[in-house]
């Protein structure tokens, strides 16, 4: 109970110190930008790199998969599914990494004892 009150006091202090909170958010984003997660599908035939703003940074297709895009409708549907799965895999990895980074920042800022887990906001 005392830890939660202490954490709530720290949170109230952070709200008044927006620069410290902004710096923490920048560190969280930078952690993804320096080592971006890569989602994969089809044993790496489609790969999507996600940045700290949860946007697709790069999308890489195996040449055989790309060639299949010009084939028939079934091949295109298969390729589209792999691309979708790679992007979703990358986004899931990014959300998990963001949650971990936010939890670390919350601990650093003294708000890790709040009645809710701030890292869970991203999952």
C-alpha positions, 0 to 999 in steps of 0.5 A: 500500500505504501509503495503504491502511494509512493509511486502515485506521488512519483507519477504526480511529480512526473506530470509536472515535469513533462521534460523528464517524461518526454525524455523517457518516451524518447529513450523507449522509441530509440531502443526500437530504432537502434535495434528494430524488431524484424517480423518474419513469415514463410521461413523468412520469405517475407520480412518486415522491420518495425521502427520505434513509432510502430511503423513498417520501416522496411519490407523485404520479399524473397525473389521467388515470393516477389515473382509469385506476385505476378503469377495467378490469383492464388499465388498473389493471395499466398504472398499477401498472406505472408506479407501480412503475417510478417508485418503482424509478427514484427508489430507483435515483437515491437509491442513486446519490446516496447512493453519491456522498455516502458517497464524499465523506464517506469522503474527508473522513474519510480512509478513501477509500483503503480496499481497497474503495470504500465508496460501492459499498455502496449500488449 
